[in-house]
Amino acid sequence: MEATKNPLIIRISRAVEELFFSSIRRTISKIEGRQWGVEGHRNIIKAIEGNDANRIREAVVMSLDRWSKDLDKVDK
């Protein structure tokens, strides 16, 4: 989020992070999600640095899809 240098994005991201932190921590503890999370965020950062809206969208969607699948595993 800091890589965007956009105060609104940073603020929104921090709010979302606070809301979902317990869910994120629970999911990571139950699956091998830590490495995927790091890779997913690196992909998002690279896309932001490349200033390519389509690539950013793809990286975020891919990360959210993976997170959703991981949450489904934890909830079952």
RAZI-V9668 format. One record per residue. N is the residue number from 1. RES is the residue in three letters. SS is DSSP state (2 for helix, 1 for strand, 0 for the rest). Layout:
n:N res:RES ss:SS
n:N res:RES ss:SS
//
This chain:
n:1 res:MET ss:0
n:2 res:GLU ss:2
n:3 res:ALA ss:2
n:4 res:THR ss:2
n:5 res:LYS ss:0
n:6 res:ASN ss:0
n:7 res:PRO ss:2
n:8 res:LEU ss:2
n:9 res:ILE ss:2
n:10 res:ILE ss:2
n:11 res:ARG ss:2
n:12 res:ILE ss:2
n:13 res:SER ss:2
n:14 res:ARG ss:2
n:15 res:ALA ss:2
n:16 res:VAL ss:2
n:17 res:GLU ss:2
n:18 res:GLU ss:2
n:19 res:LEU ss:2
n:20 res:PHE ss:2
n:21 res:PHE ss:2
n:22 res:SER ss:2
n:23 res:SER ss:2
n:24 res:ILE ss:2
n:25 res:ARG ss:2
n:26 res:ARG ss:2
n:27 res:THR ss:2
n:28 res:ILE ss:2
n:29 res:SER ss:2
n:30 res:LYS ss:2
n:31 res:ILE ss:0
n:32 res:GLU ss:0
n:33 res:GLY ss:2
n:34 res:ARG ss:2
n:35 res:GLN ss:2
n:36 res:TRP ss:2
n:37 res:GLY ss:2
n:38 res:VAL ss:2
n:39 res:GLU ss:2
n:40 res:GLY ss:2
n:41 res:HIS ss:2
n:42 res:ARG ss:2
n:43 res:ASN ss:2
n:44 res:ILE ss:2
n:45 res:ILE ss:2
n:46 res:LYS ss:2
n:47 res:ALA ss:2
n:48 res:ILE ss:2
n:49 res:GLU ss:2
n:50 res:GLY ss:0
n:51 res:ASN ss:0
n:52 res:ASP ss:0
n:53 res:ALA ss:2
n:54 res:ASN ss:2
n:55 res:ARG ss:2
n:56 res:ILE ss:2
n:57 res:ARG ss:2
n:58 res:GLU ss:2
n:59 res:ALA ss:2
n:60 res:VAL ss:2
n:61 res:VAL ss:2
n:62 res:MET ss:2
n:63 res:SER ss:2
n:64 res:LEU ss:2
n:65 res:ASP ss:2
n:66 res:ARG ss:2
n:67 res:TRP ss:2
n:68 res:SER ss:2
n:69 res:LYS ss:2
n:70 res:ASP ss:2
n:71 res:LEU ss:2
n:72 res:ASP ss:2
n:73 res:LYS ss:2
n:74 res:VAL ss:2
n:75 res:ASP ss:2
n:76 res:LYS ss:0
//
